Amino acid sequence: MERVAVISAILETPEVCQHSFNDVVAEFKGIIRGRMGLPIPEAKISAVSITVIGTVDEINHLTGKLGTIDGVTVKTSMSKTEL
């Protein structure tokens, strides 16, 4: 069964990790419903929110891959309700 989730990511060094981050996100384009990125230049970071609909395994796989990128911190909120 699928669930709705929101993946929040902070890119501490976007100039270094953004390309890798985007490559991983592109791998999971089938479950992604929306993405919003907000550069915060005064802090030299970027905040990204990704809304997905997928199985728990798919969502965890995406979150895990993003979390392995140096300079990226990731947290996920997942619905309790299954679709």
C-alpha positions, 0 to 999 in steps of 0.5 A: 500500500502507498502513503503520502510523505513529505521529505524535508532536506537541508543542503548545507553546501548546495554548491557542492551537493546540489548536483548529487541531490538532483540526480537522486531525486530524478531517479525517483521521479515516478513517486514525486508529486511536488518539490519546492526549493528555497535558497537561503543565501545569507545562511549559504544553505538551501531548504527543499521540501518534496511531496511523494506518494509511494510504498514505505520501501520506496519512500525510505529508499529515497530518504536513505539515498538523499541522507548519504550525500555529504552536506545533506540532512533529511527528515521524512514525515509519513501519513499513517493512512494508506492509500 
